[in-house]
Structures are given as C-alpha cells and as structure tokens.
C-alpha cells in the first residue's frame, strides 16, 4: 500500500508542477492520496501508536521549495 501512496503522491506533484496547484487534476490526485492515506491509517488503527507514527514518517515527503526570481 505504501507503494501505491508514493505513486499517487508523485503523480500529484508532477501534475501540480505542470498544471498548477489548484488545477482540477491536481486536486483530484490530492483527494485520492488523502483517501489512500486514510485507508492506510485505518489499517493500523489497532496497532500501537508509535508503530503507526513510524510507518507514517516513512510516507512523509518534502515538497521542494519554489524559487521565485524577482
């Protein structure tokens, strides 16, 4: 499931870079990503909280900062 989340995240970022952060496609991918993360968290609902935090931390990513030239 983590692979599916990562692929959806990459698709969302790629689309945001091409079409903008507020495009319909970017928003749709973001919502789909939210749903996948929610399902993943529900799966671990019965697990210890520290285990869940570790797994969630593995899914985290850093969005590169946009450079604005003035």
N, C-alpha and C positions, 0 to 999 in steps of 0.2 A: 504494500500500500504506500510506503514511503516513496517508492519509485514513481508511482502514479502522481503523487503530490508534487514531487520535484519536476516531473514533465509538465504538469499543468502550470506550475509556477514559472517555468522557463517560457512557456507559450504566452502566458500573461505578460511577462516582462518584454518579450520580443514584440508583441502586439502593441504594448504601450509605447515602446520606442519608435515603432513605425507609424502608428495611427494617433498616438496621444493617450494620456492617462484617463481621459474622460470619454473615449470612444465607446460605442455600444459593444464592440467586440472585447475590448479590454475589461469593461465592467462585467460582461458575461463570464469571461475566464476567471475574474476575481471572485464572482459568486460561486462558480463551480469549485474553485480552490477552497473557498470557505466551507463548502459542503463536505469536501473530502477531508479537510482538517477536522471538522465537527465529527464525522463518522469515525475518524481515527481516534479522537479523544473519547468518544463513546465506547469504543472497543476497549480502551484502557481504564474505563470508569471503575472497574473492580480492582485495579492494580493499586499498589502503593503510590502515593503522591510523588515521592522522589523518583520512582521509576518513570512515571509519566512525564515529569519535568525533563529528565534526561533524554527521553525519546523526542519530546517536543523541541528541545535545544538542538537536536541533530537535524531537525527540519528547518531550523531558522536560516535565514539568508540575509545578506546585506545588500541593499539596493545601492548601486553606485551613485554617488552624488553627481548631479548635473552641473556642468560648468557653464556659467553664464559670462560671456565676454561683454564688457561694457565699452 
